[in-house]
């Protein structure tokens, strides 16, 4: 029976190849998104094990956080850039879930255990409709499959559909975030320790603006986790 199953899998793979999201190698099983070579090359930051890591320092004096960290380094033309591109622009939600699971594994052994719930950084409704999903939500759902915390997607909203921040300077990014986020359902957040999740942190302007609104809710505490950190 296993021989028949293997033959069927090989036949399907011939016409609908399942390839690695990082390097496009077809030496990969159907339930994997990354080949072993790419997994071994993921540029881990080890920030979840470091107090006062660069992500935490990025928010010093700007946002009252408990913890902040990123799982991997993001550089131009890198494996992580390719994976983020697959998730955000190629509709590859499977790779987002896979990387979310890896982020969740890092969180399991981190000082984030007091977190009550996970909030993905929200997208504006227009961009969400166009893309069909929020990449931060996909990552959060991946985290939740290995780290048993509820994901709340409707407590915080994005009022303004800002232009892409990719090519903007630090000051412009902060100015671009003024009044962008709002808490729609404060009762879901009150007296909770919230983990705010996004894909990549550069200046942290979006996370800062969203986190500041969350912290206006009585009794809230805030931590931040992103898949990648730009260097």
Order of alpha helices (4+ residues) and beta strands (2+ residues): alpha-alpha-alpha-beta-alpha-alpha-beta-alpha-alpha-beta-beta-alpha-beta-beta-alpha-beta
